[in-house]
């Protein structure tokens, strides 16, 4: 790599530090992270198997849950192998282009998950507020279009972040990334050139995707609650509300962790960097870990079929 005036021109390799300030305990931090990853893989694969094997679950709510499971598996797999490589095997180096690709995958799957959560909220909105039209609106063709649409929306918008980095940022102050994975702002901050355009576009993408999704998810659930509380029978209100509890829990976990991670990164100047990096890691690992647990506990159909699977194994 060529060095000019104390800067590095187009570095070929970057170094991920892991969690600055916690280097002495990174080895041990890897164990709970690994356990969360294993549980996330097992839980999400179990939900996928249950939904695929039971045709009565080939309904919009469960098909969206399957999409969420696939996204969660992909998202956690993008980060954890390299993370454990840093923590356990002292392998912090990563090719610059590989780092950009990891960044694209992570942010794409983050934004895809947000889009799926929006689709799940709209599904519950139509099912509760306009049930007679639900089957006509949420056809299998429409579900496919939603899945492709939220993935393309995320992939294209995040790809432009990569293009801006590759085309605009040529000189870097350092090749050491003070993070445990390749995150957009962590890479942009390495540049020795003007990064205003990159930062503005990053905020634009965050608002267009996450901001838009949060607004419409919130409006959907407000409308759902208004409709539910107007139902005359208590049993009907409880049944309708119960179908939304799991979705609300997942929604809160995903966006609250994302909010605190983003807040500490952009405005928490006096917060230690290891707090921000730990929050960033938890933001990517906790939702894939918790989602199958929440849906397994709160969704009777999933819970009953999982119990049958384990019961059959015990009987054999």
Kinemage of the C-alpha trace (Angstrom):
@kinemage 1
@onewidth
@group {chain A} dominant
@subgroup {mainchain}
@vectorlist {calphas} color= white
{ca unk a 1} P 0.000 0.000 0.000
{ca unk a 2} L 1.297 3.450 -0.940
{ca unk a 3} L 1.819 6.120 1.738
{ca unk a 4} L 1.630 9.813 0.824
{ca unk a 5} L 2.059 12.697 3.299
{ca unk a 6} L 1.322 10.450 6.259
{ca unk a 7} L -1.814 8.993 4.669
{ca unk a 8} L -2.424 5.609 3.073
{ca unk a 9} L -3.555 5.583 -0.562
{ca unk a 10} L -6.218 2.951 -1.326
{ca unk a 11} L -5.297 0.443 1.430
{ca unk a 12} L -5.607 -3.211 0.477
{ca unk a 13} L -5.933 -4.507 4.056
{ca unk a 14} L -7.660 -3.127 7.153
{ca unk a 15} L -7.261 -4.175 10.774
{ca unk a 16} L -10.284 -4.611 13.038
{ca unk a 17} L -9.451 -3.938 16.676
{ca unk a 18} L -12.381 -5.802 18.199
{ca unk a 19} L -13.605 -3.920 21.273
{ca unk a 20} L -11.089 -1.191 22.191
{ca unk a 21} L -10.642 -1.027 25.952
{ca unk a 22} L -11.790 -4.591 26.507
{ca unk a 23} L -8.973 -6.435 24.732
{ca unk a 24} L -8.077 -8.349 27.902
{ca unk a 25} L -11.557 -9.893 28.181
{ca unk a 26} L -12.469 -10.237 24.489
{ca unk a 27} L -11.655 -13.943 24.622
{ca unk a 28} L -14.346 -14.461 27.288
{ca unk a 29} L -16.866 -12.127 25.626
{ca unk a 30} L -16.718 -14.443 22.621
{ca unk a 31} L -18.387 -17.279 24.558
{ca unk a 32} L -21.772 -15.624 25.222
{ca unk a 33} L -21.722 -14.209 21.684
{ca unk a 34} L -21.085 -17.699 20.297
{ca unk a 35} L -23.847 -19.168 22.483
{ca unk a 36} L -26.295 -16.523 21.215
{ca unk a 37} L -25.320 -17.341 17.631
{ca unk a 38} L -25.839 -21.092 18.101
{ca unk a 39} L -29.235 -20.530 19.729
{ca unk a 40} L -30.186 -18.092 16.947
{ca unk a 41} L -29.269 -20.631 14.256
{ca unk a 42} L -31.081 -23.485 16.005
{ca unk a 43} L -34.203 -21.451 16.811
{ca unk a 44} L -34.577 -19.879 13.385
{ca unk a 45} L -33.885 -23.135 11.532
{ca unk a 46} L -36.467 -24.863 13.749
{ca unk a 47} L -39.079 -22.242 12.878
{ca unk a 48} L -38.263 -22.584 9.164
{ca unk a 49} L -38.621 -26.379 9.341
{ca unk a 50} L -41.934 -26.102 11.208
{ca unk a 51} L -43.397 -23.607 8.726
{ca unk a 52} L -42.162 -25.533 5.679
{ca unk a 53} L -43.461 -28.901 6.910
{ca unk a 54} L -46.915 -27.710 7.983
{ca unk a 55} L -49.102 -26.451 5.113
{ca unk a 56} L -51.586 -24.932 7.559
{ca unk a 57} L -48.855 -22.418 8.429
{ca unk a 58} L -48.423 -21.267 4.833
{ca unk a 59} L -50.242 -18.053 5.709
{ca unk a 60} L -48.912 -14.483 5.452
{ca unk a 61} L -48.051 -14.100 9.143
{ca unk a 62} L -45.959 -17.293 9.203
{ca unk a 63} L -44.412 -16.734 5.791
{ca unk a 64} L -43.234 -13.311 6.966
{ca unk a 65} L -41.872 -15.052 10.054
{ca unk a 66} L -39.947 -17.421 7.754
{ca unk a 67} L -38.516 -14.422 5.870
{ca unk a 68} L -37.492 -12.916 9.209
{ca unk a 69} L -35.809 -16.179 10.194
{ca unk a 70} L -33.769 -16.341 6.973
{ca unk a 71} L -32.729 -12.704 7.401
{ca unk a 72} L -31.737 -13.286 11.030
{ca unk a 73} L -29.590 -16.292 10.107
{ca unk a 74} L -27.863 -14.311 7.355
{ca unk a 75} L -27.367 -11.216 9.517
{ca unk a 76} L -25.778 -13.039 12.455
{ca unk a 77} L -23.627 -15.164 10.114
{ca unk a 78} L -22.244 -12.001 8.471
{ca unk a 79} L -20.716 -10.801 11.724
{ca unk a 80} L -19.978 -13.661 14.102
{ca unk a 81} L -17.343 -15.797 12.293
{ca unk a 82} L -15.025 -12.807 11.818
{ca unk a 83} L -15.852 -11.565 15.321
{ca unk a 84} L -14.750 -14.871 16.856
{ca unk a 85} L -11.693 -14.839 14.595
{ca unk a 86} L -10.666 -11.572 16.255
{ca unk a 87} L -11.567 -12.617 19.807
{ca unk a 88} L -10.291 -16.199 19.802
{ca unk a 89} L -7.730 -16.581 17.020
{ca unk a 90} L -6.126 -13.096 16.906
{ca unk a 91} L -6.989 -12.654 13.238
{ca unk a 92} L -7.927 -8.964 12.918
{ca unk a 93} L -6.863 -8.369 9.300
{ca unk a 94} L -9.452 -8.167 6.550
{ca unk a 95} L -9.116 -7.215 2.893
{ca unk a 96} L -10.459 -3.737 2.162
{ca unk a 97} L -12.892 -5.016 -0.478
{ca unk a 98} L -13.955 -7.876 1.814
{ca unk a 99} L -14.595 -5.303 4.541
{ca unk a 100} L -16.804 -3.288 2.201
{ca unk a 101} L -18.658 -6.455 1.214
{ca unk a 102} L -19.242 -7.339 4.884
{ca unk a 103} L -20.496 -3.787 5.446
{ca unk a 104} L -22.900 -4.129 2.523
{ca unk a 105} L -24.216 -7.486 3.768
{ca unk a 106} L -24.700 -6.321 7.353
{ca unk a 107} L -26.509 -3.075 6.509
{ca unk a 108} L -28.528 -4.734 3.741
{ca unk a 109} L -29.840 -7.445 6.070
{ca unk a 110} L -30.490 -4.848 8.796
{ca unk a 111} L -32.627 -2.812 6.415
{ca unk a 112} L -34.284 -5.931 5.000
{ca unk a 113} L -35.300 -6.979 8.520
{ca unk a 114} L -36.777 -3.538 9.083
{ca unk a 115} L -38.808 -3.901 5.883
{ca unk a 116} L -40.074 -7.329 6.947
{ca unk a 117} L -41.138 -5.948 10.338
{ca unk a 118} L -43.069 -3.243 8.483
{ca unk a 119} L -44.730 -5.885 6.289
{ca unk a 120} L -45.668 -7.917 9.392
{ca unk a 121} L -47.226 -4.821 10.994
{ca unk a 122} L -49.241 -4.086 7.850
{ca unk a 123} L -50.334 -7.742 7.717
{ca unk a 124} L -51.658 -7.513 11.300
{ca unk a 125} L -53.273 -4.159 10.493
{ca unk a 126} L -55.268 -5.559 7.567
{ca unk a 127} L -56.066 -8.833 9.402
{ca unk a 128} L -57.564 -6.956 12.380
{ca unk a 129} L -58.905 -3.740 10.844
{ca unk a 130} L -60.123 -5.088 7.486
{ca unk a 131} L -60.270 -8.902 7.845
{ca unk a 132} L -62.605 -9.504 4.881
{ca unk a 133} L -59.995 -8.155 2.442
{ca unk a 134} L -56.960 -9.773 4.067
{ca unk a 135} L -56.896 -12.908 1.910
{ca unk a 136} L -57.453 -10.903 -1.265
{ca unk a 137} L -54.621 -8.460 -0.488
{ca unk a 138} L -51.957 -10.722 1.003
{ca unk a 139} L -51.718 -13.326 -1.750
{ca unk a 140} L -48.605 -15.467 -2.206
{ca unk a 141} L -47.677 -13.367 -5.242
{ca unk a 142} L -47.913 -10.173 -3.182
{ca unk a 143} L -45.810 -11.733 -0.399
{ca unk a 144} L -43.122 -12.594 -2.944
{ca unk a 145} L -43.183 -9.044 -4.277
{ca unk a 146} L -42.805 -7.677 -0.734
{ca unk a 147} L -39.842 -9.970 -0.027
{ca unk a 148} L -38.095 -9.006 -3.259
{ca unk a 149} L -38.972 -5.328 -2.828
{ca unk a 150} L -37.605 -4.872 0.709
{ca unk a 151} L -34.433 -6.766 -0.233
{ca unk a 152} L -33.828 -4.704 -3.373
{ca unk a 153} L -34.610 -1.463 -1.547
{ca unk a 154} L -31.961 -2.264 1.039
{ca unk a 155} L -29.393 -3.713 -1.351
{ca unk a 156} L -29.469 -0.837 -3.842
{ca unk a 157} L -29.422 1.983 -1.288
{ca unk a 158} L -26.591 0.397 0.718
{ca unk a 159} L -24.642 -0.352 -2.492
{ca unk a 160} L -24.499 3.398 -3.129
{ca unk a 161} L -22.693 3.777 0.219
{ca unk a 162} L -19.999 1.420 -1.097
{ca unk a 163} L -19.768 3.302 -4.391
{ca unk a 164} L -19.327 6.620 -2.569
{ca unk a 165} L -16.527 5.150 -0.445
{ca unk a 166} L -14.734 3.564 -3.423
{ca unk a 167} L -15.094 6.594 -5.715
{ca unk a 168} L -14.636 9.508 -3.294
{ca unk a 169} L -12.322 8.310 -0.530
{ca unk a 170} L -8.799 7.528 -1.717
{ca unk a 171} L -6.585 8.588 1.195
{ca unk a 172} L -6.893 7.232 4.721
{ca unk a 173} L -5.285 8.422 7.951
{ca unk a 174} L -5.004 4.869 9.257
{ca unk a 175} L -5.914 1.315 8.326
{ca unk a 176} L -6.971 0.413 11.871
{ca unk a 177} L -10.759 0.200 12.269
{ca unk a 178} L -11.765 0.746 15.890
{ca unk a 179} L -14.605 -1.714 15.651
{ca unk a 180} L -15.310 -5.443 15.713
{ca unk a 181} L -16.928 -5.491 12.275
{ca unk a 182} L -17.016 -3.336 9.162
{ca unk a 183} L -19.572 -0.623 9.809
{ca unk a 184} L -20.232 2.289 7.444
{ca unk a 185} L -19.302 5.200 9.702
{ca unk a 186} L -16.325 3.340 11.199
{ca unk a 187} L -14.819 3.070 7.697
{ca unk a 188} L -15.756 6.594 6.622
{ca unk a 189} L -14.060 8.047 9.719
{ca unk a 190} L -10.730 6.572 8.580
{ca unk a 191} L -10.618 8.838 5.520
{ca unk a 192} L -8.324 11.837 5.374
{ca unk a 193} L -10.595 13.579 2.853
{ca unk a 194} L -13.914 15.394 3.093
{ca unk a 195} L -16.537 12.841 4.162
{ca unk a 196} L -19.542 15.165 4.383
{ca unk a 197} L -21.303 13.592 1.381
{ca unk a 198} L -20.816 10.086 2.783
{ca unk a 199} L -22.186 11.099 6.178
{ca unk a 200} L -25.198 12.895 4.705
{ca unk a 201} L -26.035 9.961 2.452
{ca unk a 202} L -25.717 7.564 5.417
{ca unk a 203} L -28.236 9.652 7.372
{ca unk a 204} L -30.476 9.823 4.289
{ca unk a 205} L -30.545 6.020 3.973
{ca unk a 206} L -31.210 5.619 7.701
{ca unk a 207} L -34.188 7.980 7.497
{ca unk a 208} L -35.570 6.671 4.195
{ca unk a 209} L -35.508 3.059 5.394
{ca unk a 210} L -35.515 2.867 9.187
{ca unk a 211} L -37.273 6.189 9.780
{ca unk a 212} L -39.977 5.458 7.202
{ca unk a 213} L -40.516 1.942 8.572
{ca unk a 214} L -40.711 3.069 12.208
{ca unk a 215} L -43.318 5.736 11.377
{ca unk a 216} L -45.595 3.350 9.476
{ca unk a 217} L -45.155 0.487 11.960
{ca unk a 218} L -46.115 2.827 14.792
{ca unk a 219} L -49.145 4.157 12.889
{ca unk a 220} L -50.233 0.595 12.070
{ca unk a 221} L -50.165 -0.501 15.706
{ca unk a 222} L -51.926 2.663 16.880
{ca unk a 223} L -54.705 1.938 14.404
{ca unk a 224} L -54.754 -1.714 15.511
{ca unk a 225} L -55.101 -0.745 19.189
{ca unk a 226} L -57.924 1.680 18.409
{ca unk a 227} L -59.789 -1.050 16.517
{ca unk a 228} L -59.144 -3.711 19.183
{ca unk a 229} L -60.392 -1.535 22.047
{ca unk a 230} L -63.604 -0.911 20.119
{ca unk a 231} L -64.432 -4.627 19.971
{ca unk a 232} L -67.487 -5.339 22.153
{ca unk a 233} L -66.367 -8.703 23.566
{ca unk a 234} L -63.460 -9.001 25.982
{ca unk a 235} L -62.441 -12.398 24.568
{ca unk a 236} L -62.251 -10.963 21.046
{ca unk a 237} L -60.102 -8.070 22.290
{ca unk a 238} L -57.707 -10.426 24.088
{ca unk a 239} L -57.443 -12.726 21.063
{ca unk a 240} L -56.732 -9.854 18.675
{ca unk a 241} L -54.245 -8.260 21.039
{ca unk a 242} L -52.479 -11.572 21.644
{ca unk a 243} L -51.731 -11.975 17.925
{ca unk a 244} L -49.774 -8.703 18.048
{ca unk a 245} L -47.785 -9.158 21.274
{ca unk a 246} L -44.946 -11.148 19.692
{ca unk a 247} L -44.668 -8.645 16.811
{ca unk a 248} L -44.540 -5.697 19.222
{ca unk a 249} L -41.827 -7.358 21.344
{ca unk a 250} L -39.664 -8.026 18.279
{ca unk a 251} L -40.296 -4.506 16.963
{ca unk a 252} L -39.249 -2.924 20.279
{ca unk a 253} L -36.099 -5.038 20.654
{ca unk a 254} L -34.913 -4.332 17.099
{ca unk a 255} L -35.546 -0.580 17.030
{ca unk a 256} L -34.657 0.268 20.642
{ca unk a 257} L -31.276 -1.441 20.332
{ca unk a 258} L -30.782 0.288 16.984
{ca unk a 259} L -31.707 3.669 18.457
{ca unk a 260} L -29.308 3.403 21.398
{ca unk a 261} L -26.517 2.116 19.164
{ca unk a 262} L -26.971 4.991 16.692
{ca unk a 263} L -27.383 7.579 19.463
{ca unk a 264} L -24.159 6.619 21.257
{ca unk a 265} L -22.300 6.516 17.927
{ca unk a 266} L -23.356 9.955 16.667
{ca unk a 267} L -23.933 11.962 19.866
{ca unk a 268} L -22.353 10.070 22.760
{ca unk a 269} L -18.979 11.804 22.553
{ca unk a 270} L -18.297 11.219 26.241
{ca unk a 271} L -19.437 7.583 26.195
{ca unk a 272} L -16.534 5.079 26.083
{ca unk a 273} L -16.075 3.531 22.637
{ca unk a 274} L -16.433 0.014 24.000
{ca unk a 275} L -20.022 0.848 25.080
{ca unk a 276} L -20.903 1.856 21.527
{ca unk a 277} L -19.237 -1.210 20.005
{ca unk a 278} L -20.885 -3.579 22.490
{ca unk a 279} L -24.267 -2.012 21.682
{ca unk a 280} L -23.558 -2.385 17.948
{ca unk a 281} L -22.758 -6.068 18.419
{ca unk a 282} L -25.837 -6.643 20.566
{ca unk a 283} L -27.978 -4.824 17.983
{ca unk a 284} L -26.909 -7.392 15.379
{ca unk a 285} L -26.906 -10.502 17.598
{ca unk a 286} L -29.769 -10.066 20.080
{ca unk a 287} L -32.717 -9.852 17.612
{ca unk a 288} L -31.752 -13.093 15.759
{ca unk a 289} L -31.296 -14.713 19.182
{ca unk a 290} L -34.567 -13.447 20.706
{ca unk a 291} L -36.927 -13.553 17.727
{ca unk a 292} L -37.392 -17.359 17.601
{ca unk a 293} L -37.730 -17.447 21.404
{ca unk a 294} L -40.404 -14.729 21.403
{ca unk a 295} L -42.380 -16.303 18.558
{ca unk a 296} L -41.900 -19.793 19.997
{ca unk a 297} L -43.346 -18.706 23.344
{ca unk a 298} L -46.100 -16.346 22.156
{ca unk a 299} L -47.311 -18.124 18.998
{ca unk a 300} L -49.403 -21.166 19.923
{ca unk a 301} L -49.125 -22.858 16.517
{ca unk a 302} L -45.320 -22.645 16.523
{ca unk a 303} L -45.132 -23.697 20.178
{ca unk a 304} L -47.403 -26.726 19.683
{ca unk a 305} L -45.523 -28.006 16.646
{ca unk a 306} L -42.147 -27.527 18.308
{ca unk a 307} L -43.438 -29.508 21.302
{ca unk a 308} L -44.546 -32.315 18.975
{ca unk a 309} L -41.118 -32.465 17.352
{ca unk a 310} L -39.314 -32.775 20.679
{ca unk a 311} L -41.950 -35.176 21.999
{ca unk a 312} L -41.400 -37.463 19.005
{ca unk a 313} L -37.651 -37.362 19.577
{ca unk a 314} L -38.107 -38.263 23.249
{ca unk a 315} L -40.497 -41.086 22.361
{ca unk a 316} L -38.060 -42.572 19.869
